[in-house]
Amino acid sequence: MDRFMGQARLEWWANQATCLEAYTIDITDTVDTAGMAGTWQATGRHAPVLDGTQREGWDFLMEMDPYFSLVFPGKDDNGTFVRVLEAEDAALTLIEVPKGGWLDEQHPDLPELTL
C-alpha cells in the first residue's frame, strides 16, 4: 500500500449482506510490516471521538471479533480486511490480514502487540 493519511471508514460486517456498524477514523500513518509479506500497518483514531453509546457498540464488536473492513474514500470495493488493536489511550493500530490469513507464528494475537 502507498502511504495514506486522511479519513477512512471501519465497517464491521456480520455477513455479506449486513454491515452492523461503520466508524470514521483518521489514519495518521501507514507502513509496510516487515516479516509479513504483503501486509501493511496503519495507526489512527476515531473521528469524532466515540460517545457513550458508540463506545459500548465498539467495545462489543471488538470483543466479538476485532476484524473490520477498512474502506478508503473514493474506492468502490469491499475494502481491506484488517485486524484492529486499540491502546488504552484509544489509539488504533490496523494490520492488514494477508490473503489466506496468517501463519500461527505471524498472527498479531500471538503475542498481543504493545502500542
QUIGILIN-V150832 format. One record per backbone hydrogen bond with DSSP energy under -0.5 kcal/mol. CO is the residue of the C=O (numbers start at 1). NH is the residue of the N-H. If there is no record, write none. Layout:
co=CO nh=NH
co=CO nh=NH
//
This chain:
co=6 nh=27
co=7 nh=73
co=8 nh=25
co=9 nh=11
co=9 nh=71
co=10 nh=23
co=11 nh=13
co=11 nh=69
co=12 nh=20
co=12 nh=21
co=15 nh=18
co=17 nh=19
co=18 nh=14
co=18 nh=15
co=18 nh=20
co=21 nh=12
co=23 nh=10
co=24 nh=47
co=25 nh=8
co=25 nh=27
co=26 nh=28
co=26 nh=45
co=27 nh=6
co=29 nh=43
co=31 nh=41
co=32 nh=34
co=33 nh=36
co=36 nh=39
co=39 nh=33
co=40 nh=96
co=41 nh=31
co=42 nh=94
co=43 nh=28
co=43 nh=29
co=44 nh=92
co=45 nh=26
co=51 nh=55
co=52 nh=56
co=53 nh=57
co=54 nh=58
co=55 nh=59
co=56 nh=60
co=57 nh=61
co=58 nh=62
co=59 nh=63
co=60 nh=64
co=61 nh=65
co=65 nh=67
co=66 nh=84
co=68 nh=70
co=68 nh=82
co=69 nh=11
co=69 nh=71
co=70 nh=72
co=70 nh=80
co=71 nh=9
co=72 nh=75
co=75 nh=77
co=80 nh=70
co=81 nh=97
co=82 nh=68
co=83 nh=95
co=85 nh=93
co=87 nh=90
co=91 nh=87
co=92 nh=44
co=93 nh=85
co=94 nh=42
co=95 nh=83
co=96 nh=98
co=98 nh=101
co=103 nh=106
co=103 nh=107
co=104 nh=107
co=107 nh=110
co=108 nh=113
co=109 nh=111
co=111 nh=110
//
